[in-house]
Amino acid sequence: MSAINKLLIAVKVEAHVFHNGQYCGLWAVDTSGTQHMTFHMVSYGICHLTIGEETILLNAGDAIFFPTDASHRASNSKSKGVAVNQAVSFPMTEETKNDSTGLVCGHFVHQHPLFDKLLMQLPDYIVIRGGAGSSASAVIDLMLAESRQADQSTNMLLNRLSDCLLYILLRDHVDTESGLFSAMAHPSLGESLTLIHSNPTYKLTLDKLASAAAMSRSAYASLFKQMVGLSPADYIFQWRMAQAHRWLADDGISTLDAALRCGYESEASFSKAFKRVLGVGPGVARNMYSRIQ
């Protein structure tokens, strides 16, 4: 299993398409500031996307992604005088107007710092052109075709297709020459990371990890921090909280069971640690399991 697959299985990421409509007349929108990876797809017309001093023209079928929520402005005009986030959009299921622009906008929600580290290994923005013949453009074509349907299942399908698109973008654009993914491919660190990822409930010491890497404790700890950006103990801690979230949200285990699997004897101590890493308590993750039953 690839390093990206391992991380995405452990770290729950949810896609949410929050806009599917058309703007008429002069309009401008800015969806940055959510601290989420956001995207815009043009289903009809044109869109000028401004990032700092750079403006990119997007045509129907094109899409742009902002892995680290870079400040941006989308509009049908290059003029900076158009009021932002004031225009009203209309459903794409209505008749498209000649001067309108259809946009499908969404973001990817997560609650784990390991995913933030992954996103930092992507460019500030990624443009996918329609008709490029790539896997990403093929999924985008499916999403734009679906966005024109009036069926109640449209949003759900758009969200799931967005999930597929995220995997493709990470596979095609993440920098594997540095950071966590470079460490996974390292001849020494790779073995110890496999040990961490394969044994989330096993008590791992620095001695055991250094031995797996065939290195001294000090050399191993120094190289790990240099390449991963975290100490071995901090990485194990964050990895186990990611696993705990999956156990709670997907498998529906109790908070106590999750605490015991992560090596905690106290449910209260585990809950405090869980919230420190993920920003929410175990009960919130457990409620995700209840909602899908």
ZAVEX-474427 format. One line per 4 residues: their letters; for each residue x, y, z of N, C-alpha, C, O. Coordinates in steps of 0.05 Angstrom, whole numbers. Atoms other than C-alpha are relative to their C-alpha. Layout:
// residues N
a> X Y Z X Y Z X Y Z X Y Z | ...
***
This chain:
// residues 293
msai> 17 -24 0 0 0 0 18 25 0 37 26 15 | -17 -24 2 29 69 -19 -2 16 26 -21 13 42 | -1 -17 -24 48 120 34 -25 18 1 -36 22 23 | 23 -17 0 -8 166 12 -25 -15 8 -42 -4 23
nkll> 23 15 -8 -60 111 18 -1 -5 30 -22 -3 42 | -2 5 -29 -36 94 88 -10 24 16 -25 22 35 | 7 -24 -14 -43 166 110 -29 7 -3 -42 14 17 | 28 -7 4 -111 178 79 -20 -19 13 -42 -11 20
iavk> 17 19 -14 -140 115 108 -2 7 30 -23 5 42 | 0 -6 -29 -119 137 178 -12 28 5 -26 31 26 | 10 -27 -4 -137 211 170 -25 5 -16 -25 5 -40 | 26 -3 13 -210 222 155 -2 27 -13 1 48 0
veah> 4 -24 15 -222 274 101 -27 -1 -13 -34 -21 -26 | 27 0 12 -292 294 79 -2 23 -20 5 46 -15 | 5 -20 21 -309 330 14 -28 12 3 -47 -3 9 | 25 -14 -1 -364 382 15 -2 20 -23 12 39 -24
vfhn> 6 -20 21 -390 416 -48 -21 19 11 -44 11 16 | 18 -19 -13 -422 479 -20 -13 20 -20 -30 35 -12 | 12 -17 20 -439 515 -85 -2 -13 -27 18 -25 -36 | 5 10 27 -469 492 -151 -20 17 -13 -44 12 -11
gqyc> 19 -19 12 -499 550 -189 13 17 -20 37 14 -27 | -10 -18 21 -491 605 -240 -3 29 9 -23 36 22 | 0 -29 -6 -474 679 -231 -5 15 -26 5 8 -47 | 6 -16 24 -502 731 -279 9 29 6 12 37 29
glwa> -9 -27 -4 -480 803 -291 28 1 11 44 -18 7 | -26 -2 -12 -418 828 -255 0 -13 27 -18 -8 43 | -1 14 -26 -397 784 -197 29 -6 7 46 -7 -10 | -27 8 -10 -337 766 -154 -4 -14 26 -20 -6 43
vdts> 2 15 -25 -328 715 -99 28 -7 10 47 -10 -5 | -25 8 -14 -273 698 -49 -8 -20 21 -21 -12 41 | 7 21 -20 -281 632 -11 23 -7 18 21 -27 33 | -23 7 -17 -213 633 23 -6 8 29 -25 23 34
gtqh> 3 -7 -28 -206 638 98 -12 -22 17 -15 -19 41 | 12 22 -15 -237 571 118 21 -18 12 15 -35 28 | -22 18 -9 -168 538 130 -4 -28 -11 8 -47 -1 | 4 26 13 -192 481 84 11 2 -28 14 23 -40
mtfh> -7 2 29 -167 458 16 -25 5 -16 -45 -10 -14 | 24 -7 14 -216 491 -31 4 -4 -31 26 -7 -40 | -2 2 29 -233 485 -105 -23 13 -14 -45 17 -2 | 20 -11 17 -272 517 -161 1 -14 -27 23 -18 -38
mvsy> 2 12 27 -296 484 -226 -19 17 -17 -41 25 -7 | 16 -16 18 -324 523 -285 -17 -18 -17 -7 -33 -34 | 18 18 15 -385 488 -313 -12 15 -25 -22 2 -44 | 11 -16 22 -406 545 -360 13 27 0 18 39 21
gich> -11 -27 2 -377 610 -386 30 1 7 45 -18 3 | -28 -4 -7 -310 639 -362 3 11 28 -17 21 40 | -5 -10 -27 -278 658 -297 29 9 2 48 -5 -6 | -27 -11 -4 -218 703 -281 7 -6 30 -7 4 48
ltig> -9 7 -27 -182 675 -220 25 15 7 46 11 -6 | -23 -17 -7 -136 725 -186 12 -10 26 -1 -14 46 | -16 8 -24 -82 702 -137 23 19 2 42 18 -14 | -20 -21 -3 -40 760 -113 -1 18 -25 -21 30 -30
eeti> -1 -16 24 -18 796 -176 -4 -16 -26 -4 -5 -48 | 3 17 23 -30 737 -222 -30 -6 -5 -45 -10 14 | 27 6 8 -95 726 -260 0 -23 -20 14 -23 -40 | 2 24 17 -113 659 -291 -28 -2 -12 -48 0 2
llna> 26 3 14 -168 651 -343 -8 -29 1 6 -46 -9 | 11 27 0 -211 590 -331 -24 -1 -18 -42 16 -17 | 22 4 18 -258 565 -385 -17 -24 9 -10 -38 28 | 17 22 -7 -315 515 -382 16 -26 -1 29 -32 -21
gdai> -15 25 -1 -286 448 -360 25 2 16 37 -19 23 | -25 -4 -16 -227 478 -322 -6 0 30 -29 5 38 | 3 0 -29 -216 473 -247 26 10 13 48 7 1 | -23 -9 -15 -169 503 -196 -3 -9 30 -25 -8 40
ffpt> 0 10 -28 -150 476 -126 20 16 16 42 22 6 | -17 -14 -18 -120 512 -67 6 -17 25 -10 -16 44 | -6 18 -22 -87 461 -21 3 13 28 -6 1 48 | -5 -13 -26 -68 511 33 -17 26 3 -10 44 18
dash> 20 -22 -4 -128 559 26 12 27 -7 8 47 7 | -12 -25 9 -89 613 -12 -22 21 -6 -43 14 -17 | 19 -21 6 -125 680 -16 -3 3 -30 16 4 -45 | 6 -2 28 -159 687 -83 -26 15 -5 -42 19 13
rasn> 25 -14 8 -215 722 -121 -8 -11 -27 7 -10 -46 | 11 10 25 -259 691 -175 -21 20 -10 -37 30 6 | 19 -19 10 -298 737 -221 -2 -3 -31 15 -17 -43 | 1 0 30 -322 746 -293 12 26 -11 11 31 -35
sksk> -13 -25 8 -284 812 -294 27 2 12 32 -8 35 | -27 -5 -11 -211 830 -286 1 24 19 20 27 34 | 1 -24 -17 -231 894 -251 -2 -7 30 -17 -25 37 | 0 5 -29 -217 895 -176 -22 16 14 -25 15 38
gvav> 21 -17 -11 -275 944 -167 -27 -14 5 -45 -3 17 | 25 15 -3 -329 890 -169 -3 -9 29 15 -21 40 | 4 7 -28 -359 879 -99 2 -31 3 -9 -46 -13 | -5 29 -5 -339 811 -70 -22 -12 17 -30 0 37
nqav> 20 16 -16 -389 760 -45 -27 15 4 -40 12 24 | 25 -15 -2 -449 805 -60 -20 -11 -20 -44 -8 -16 | 18 10 21 -478 772 -123 -15 -25 9 -6 -40 25 | 17 23 -6 -534 721 -118 2 -20 -23 1 -12 -47
sfpm> -2 21 20 -526 655 -155 -27 -14 -4 -44 -13 13 | 24 14 7 -580 615 -190 6 -29 -5 29 -35 -14 | -5 28 5 -587 539 -195 8 -6 -29 -2 6 -47 | -8 7 27 -552 507 -254 -22 -15 -15 -21 -17 -39
teet> 22 14 13 -616 468 -267 -18 19 -15 -34 11 -32 | 15 -20 15 -647 533 -291 13 5 -27 36 -3 -31 | -12 -5 26 -636 556 -362 24 18 2 24 39 15 | -24 -16 -1 -565 581 -371 -3 25 -17 -13 24 -40
knds> 1 -25 14 -558 653 -392 26 5 -14 47 -4 -5 | -24 -3 17 -509 676 -445 23 13 15 46 6 9 | -21 -14 -14 -470 721 -398 7 -12 27 21 0 43 | -4 11 -27 -470 675 -338 25 -18 2 36 -26 -19
tglv> -22 19 -6 -415 633 -306 -10 -21 20 -20 -14 41 | 7 21 -19 -430 566 -275 24 -9 16 45 -15 5 | -22 8 -18 -387 547 -215 -9 -23 18 -31 -22 30 | 3 21 -21 -381 484 -173 23 4 19 46 2 11
cghf> -20 -7 -20 -344 501 -109 -2 -19 24 -24 -27 32 | 0 18 -23 -324 457 -51 26 2 16 44 17 9 | -24 1 -16 -273 442 2 2 -28 13 -17 -43 14 | -5 26 -13 -242 383 38 5 6 30 24 21 37
vhqh> -2 -5 -29 -252 382 114 15 -22 13 10 -46 8 | -14 20 -16 -205 347 161 6 12 27 3 37 31 | -5 -10 -27 -185 353 233 27 -11 11 30 -15 35 | -25 13 -9 -115 324 235 25 15 -11 26 20 -35
plfd> -24 -14 9 -47 359 233 17 -15 -20 32 -3 -35 | -15 15 20 -16 302 193 -9 6 -28 7 6 -47 | 10 -7 26 -61 320 135 10 28 -8 15 33 -32 | -11 -26 6 -38 392 140 29 -2 -10 37 12 -29
kllm> -28 3 9 34 368 132 0 -11 -28 18 -4 -44 | 2 10 27 12 330 70 -6 23 -20 6 24 -41 | 8 -22 18 -21 392 40 23 20 -4 25 32 -26 | -23 -18 3 43 432 52 19 -10 -21 36 5 -30
qlpd> -17 11 21 77 386 2 -13 2 -27 -3 -11 -46 | 13 -5 25 30 409 -53 6 29 -9 13 46 8 | -3 -28 9 36 473 -96 -21 18 12 -41 8 23 | 20 -19 -11 -1 536 -74 -26 -3 -14 -48 0 -2
yivi> 24 5 15 -51 522 -129 5 -20 -22 28 -22 -32 | -2 20 22 -64 468 -181 -23 5 -20 -46 6 -12 | 20 -5 21 -100 482 -247 -2 -25 -17 18 -36 -26 | 6 23 17 -132 424 -285 -16 11 -23 -38 21 -20
rgga> 14 -9 24 -152 441 -356 -19 -21 -11 -12 -45 -12 | 19 19 12 -214 410 -387 10 -12 -26 24 1 -41 | -9 14 24 -201 359 -441 29 -7 -1 40 -13 -22 | -29 6 -1 -130 347 -417 6 -30 -4 29 -37 -9
gssa> -4 29 3 -141 272 -421 11 -14 24 18 -37 23 | -11 12 -24 -117 261 -350 -23 -12 17 -47 -8 11 | 21 12 -18 -153 221 -295 -15 22 14 -39 20 18 | 13 -22 -15 -166 286 -258 -21 14 -18 -43 20 -9
savi> 19 -14 17 -199 320 -318 -24 -17 -7 -46 -7 -11 | 22 18 5 -241 258 -330 -20 0 23 -45 0 18 | 18 -2 -23 -269 261 -259 -14 27 1 -38 28 7 | 12 -26 1 -281 335 -266 -22 1 -21 -43 13 -15
dlml> 21 1 20 -320 323 -330 -25 -14 11 -48 -5 7 | 23 14 -13 -364 273 -291 -14 19 20 -39 19 21 | 12 -18 -21 -375 324 -235 -16 22 -14 -38 29 -5 | 14 -22 13 -394 380 -283 -26 -10 -14 -46 4 -14
aesr> 24 12 12 -443 334 -320 -21 -5 21 -45 1 17 | 19 6 -23 -474 313 -253 -11 26 11 -34 26 21 | 9 -25 -12 -478 386 -230 -24 12 -14 -38 29 -2 | 23 -11 15 -531 400 -283 -25 -16 5 -46 -9 -6
qadq> 23 17 -5 -578 346 -257 -16 12 23 -6 26 40 | 18 -10 -21 -638 363 -213 -6 -21 21 -21 -15 40 | 6 22 -19 -637 297 -175 10 7 28 31 21 31 | -7 -6 -28 -634 301 -99 27 -12 8 39 -4 27
stnm> -25 13 -7 -573 255 -99 24 14 -11 47 5 -7 | -22 -13 13 -531 304 -138 22 8 19 45 2 13 | -21 -8 -19 -495 334 -78 16 -23 11 40 -21 13 | -14 23 -11 -478 266 -50 19 -11 -21 42 -17 -14
llnr> -17 10 21 -450 243 -116 23 19 -5 46 10 -10 | -22 -19 3 -410 307 -124 20 -2 22 44 0 17 | -18 4 -23 -381 297 -55 18 -24 -4 42 -24 1 | -15 24 3 -360 226 -70 20 1 -23 42 -9 -22
lsdc> -18 -4 22 -331 244 -137 24 19 8 46 15 -2 | -21 -17 -11 -292 299 -101 20 -16 16 44 -10 14 | -18 18 -14 -263 245 -56 20 -13 -19 44 -14 -14 | -17 13 20 -237 208 -117 20 20 -12 44 13 -16
llyi> -17 -21 12 -209 273 -145 23 7 19 46 11 10 | -21 -5 -19 -170 286 -81 22 -20 -1 46 -13 -1 | -20 21 2 -135 219 -85 17 4 -25 42 1 -24 | -15 -4 25 -115 233 -157 19 24 2 42 22 -7
llrd> -17 -24 -3 -89 303 -141 24 -6 17 46 3 11 | -23 6 -17 -47 277 -84 20 -18 -13 44 -15 -11 | -18 19 14 -20 220 -125 17 14 -21 41 8 -24 | -13 -12 22 -2 265 -183 17 25 7 35 31 -8
hvdt> -13 -25 -5 22 328 -148 15 3 26 30 22 29 | -14 -3 -25 48 315 -78 30 -4 -4 39 -20 -20 | -30 1 2 123 325 -69 9 -24 17 8 -23 42 | -9 24 -14 150 257 -51 31 0 5 42 -20 15
esgl> -29 -2 -3 223 281 -50 7 12 27 31 14 34 | -6 -12 -26 216 313 19 -23 -7 19 -43 -18 11 | 21 4 -20 177 307 84 -5 -29 6 12 -47 2 | 8 27 -9 139 246 108 4 -21 -21 13 -43 -16
fsam> -1 21 21 136 210 41 29 -6 -8 34 -29 -16 | -28 5 4 210 218 30 11 -18 22 27 -36 17 | -9 17 -23 221 188 100 -10 -28 -3 4 -47 4 | 11 27 4 176 129 82 17 -16 -20 18 -41 -18
ahps> -16 14 20 221 113 23 29 -2 8 45 -14 -6 | -28 0 -9 285 123 63 8 -29 8 -8 -42 22 | -7 28 -5 324 57 69 1 -6 30 -3 -30 38 | 0 6 -29 330 65 145 -26 8 14 -38 -8 28
lges> 25 -10 -13 270 107 167 -24 -16 -9 -43 -19 6 | 24 13 11 222 69 122 -8 -24 17 -32 -29 21 | 6 24 -16 227 5 164 -14 8 27 -33 -5 35 | 11 -8 -26 212 42 229 -28 12 -4 -45 8 13
ltli> 27 -11 5 153 80 198 -20 -22 -6 -43 -20 2 | 18 23 5 124 14 173 -8 -12 27 -31 -21 30 | 5 11 -27 130 -11 245 -21 17 14 -39 6 27 | 19 -18 -13 93 50 270 -28 -3 -12 -48 -6 3
hsnp> 25 0 14 38 47 218 -14 -27 2 -39 -29 2 | 11 27 -1 28 -28 224 -8 -8 28 -23 -28 32 | 5 8 -28 24 -30 300 -10 24 17 4 33 35 | 9 -24 -15 -19 29 325 -6 -5 29 -6 14 45
tykl> 6 6 -28 -35 -7 390 25 -11 15 24 -16 39 | -24 12 -12 36 -32 403 17 22 13 21 43 2 | -17 -20 -14 80 4 454 28 0 -13 43 -19 -10 | -25 -2 14 139 28 413 18 20 15 11 42 23
tldk> -19 -17 -14 201 56 446 21 9 -21 22 -1 -43 | -20 -10 18 257 96 415 21 -22 -6 32 -23 -28 | -18 22 4 302 35 424 -9 -19 -22 6 -26 -39 | 11 18 20 256 -9 383 0 12 -28 7 -1 -47
lasa> 0 -13 26 249 42 328 28 3 -12 32 -1 -35 | -27 -3 9 323 56 324 12 -26 -9 27 -28 -28 | -10 26 7 337 -18 322 -11 -8 -28 3 -20 -44 | 12 6 26 288 -26 263 13 15 -22 15 5 -45
aams> -14 -17 20 326 29 227 30 -7 -1 44 4 -18 | -28 7 -2 393 -2 246 17 25 4 38 29 -8 | -14 -25 -7 415 64 276 2 3 30 -12 -11 45 | -1 -6 -28 435 91 343 -24 17 8 -37 29 -10
rsay> 23 -16 -9 381 125 385 2 29 -8 -17 40 -19 | -3 -29 6 409 195 376 0 6 -29 -12 25 -38 | 0 -4 29 423 188 302 -28 -4 -12 -36 12 -30 | 27 5 10 354 159 290 -18 24 6 -33 34 -11
aslf> 18 -21 -8 318 213 330 6 26 -16 -13 40 -23 | -8 -24 14 357 268 295 -9 -1 -29 -20 18 -40 | 8 3 29 345 241 224 -31 1 -2 -41 13 -21 | 29 1 1 271 228 239 -11 29 2 -28 36 -14
kqmv> 9 -28 -3 260 300 263 6 17 -24 -10 33 -33 | -8 -15 24 298 328 204 -18 -6 -24 -25 13 -38 | 15 7 23 258 290 152 -30 2 3 -44 10 -15 | 29 0 -5 189 284 183 -11 27 11 -33 34 6
glsp> 9 -26 -12 187 350 221 -11 -3 27 -20 17 39 | 10 6 -26 165 316 285 20 -19 14 34 -34 0 | -16 21 -14 201 276 339 -15 -26 -4 -39 -26 -9 | 14 26 2 186 201 336 -23 -2 20 -44 -13 12
adyi> 22 2 -20 144 207 400 -24 17 -9 -47 7 -6 | 22 -17 9 103 265 372 -14 -12 -24 -39 -10 -26 | 12 12 24 92 229 306 -18 -24 8 -40 -27 -1 | 16 23 -9 69 165 341 -25 9 14 -47 -2 10
fqwr> 23 -11 -14 23 206 385 -22 9 -20 -45 3 -17 | 19 -10 20 -10 241 325 -11 -23 -17 -35 -23 -24 | 10 22 16 -14 176 285 -21 -16 16 -41 -24 4 | 19 16 -16 -49 139 342 -27 15 3 -48 3 4
maqa> 25 -15 -2 -100 196 350 -15 -2 -27 -40 -2 -27 | 13 4 26 -114 190 275 -13 -27 -1 -36 -29 -11 | 11 27 -1 -125 115 284 -25 0 18 -45 -13 12 | 23 0 -19 -170 128 344 -24 13 -12 -47 4 -8
hrwl> 23 -13 13 -213 176 304 -13 -19 -20 -38 -20 -21 | 12 20 19 -222 122 251 -15 -22 14 -37 -30 6 | 14 20 -16 -240 70 303 -27 10 10 -46 -5 10 | 24 -12 -11 -291 116 334 -21 6 -21 -44 -1 -18
addg> 19 -10 21 -322 144 270 -8 -23 -18 -31 -23 -28 | 7 20 19 -319 82 226 -9 -26 13 -27 -40 3 | 6 25 -12 -321 23 273 -19 2 24 -31 -18 33 | 19 -5 -22 -363 54 329 9 -11 27 -8 -17 43
istl> -8 10 -27 -320 30 387 -4 22 21 -8 45 14 | 4 -19 -21 -328 63 454 25 16 5 47 9 -3 | -23 -17 -7 -283 119 479 20 -15 17 44 -12 14 | -18 15 -17 -256 73 532 16 -20 -16 40 -23 -11
daal> -14 20 16 -238 19 481 22 14 -17 44 4 -20 | -20 -15 16 -203 72 438 23 8 18 47 7 10 | -21 -8 -18 -165 96 499 19 -23 6 43 -20 6 | -16 23 -7 -142 26 517 17 -9 -24 40 -17 -21
rcgy> -15 7 24 -120 12 445 24 19 -4 45 10 -14 | -21 -20 3 -78 75 446 19 0 24 38 17 25 | -18 2 -22 -45 55 511 -6 17 24 10 20 42 | 8 -17 -23 -84 100 559 -16 -17 20 -32 -33 12
esea> 15 13 -21 -109 74 625 -24 16 9 -43 6 21 | 22 -19 -8 -154 135 636 -14 10 -25 -2 21 -43 | 16 -10 22 -211 152 589 2 31 -1 2 42 -22 | -2 -30 -1 -206 225 613 26 10 -12 25 30 -27
sfsk> -26 -8 11 -132 230 596 0 -3 -31 10 14 -45 | 2 5 29 -145 200 527 -17 22 -13 -9 33 -34 | 18 -20 11 -203 248 514 14 27 -2 10 41 -22 | -14 -25 0 -160 307 532 21 1 -22 24 21 -36
afkr> -21 2 21 -103 284 486 -13 0 -28 -3 13 -46 | 14 1 25 -152 269 430 -9 28 -9 -5 35 -33 | 10 -27 6 -182 339 433 24 18 -6 21 36 -23 | -23 -18 5 -113 371 435 10 -3 -28 19 16 -41
vlgv> -10 5 27 -94 338 369 -21 7 -21 -14 20 -41 | 20 -2 21 -160 339 331 -19 23 4 -34 30 -15 | 17 -24 -3 -196 399 361 -28 -7 9 -43 12 15 | 27 9 -9 -258 358 380 4 -24 19 24 -37 18
gpgv> -1 23 -18 -273 306 433 -7 -26 -14 -18 -25 -36 | 6 26 12 -280 231 420 -30 -3 -5 -38 -17 -24 | 29 3 4 -356 238 427 -9 10 -27 -28 0 -39 | 7 -10 27 -358 280 363 6 -20 -22 -10 -24 -40
arnm> -7 21 20 -322 226 324 -19 -23 2 -27 -34 -18 | 18 22 -5 -366 173 355 -28 6 -12 -41 -12 -22 | 26 -8 12 -428 212 332 -1 -4 -30 -22 -8 -42 | -1 5 29 -404 205 260 -9 -28 -6 -22 -33 -26
ysri> 8 28 4 -413 130 267 -30 -3 3 -43 -17 -12 | 29 2 -6 -483 139 296 -16 10 -23 -37 0 -30 | 15 -12 22 -504 183 237 -2 -18 -24 -21 -16 -39 | 1 16 24 -487 131 185 -13 -27 4 -16 -43 -14
q> 13 26 -5 -522 73 219 -30 2 -6 -44 -18 -3
***
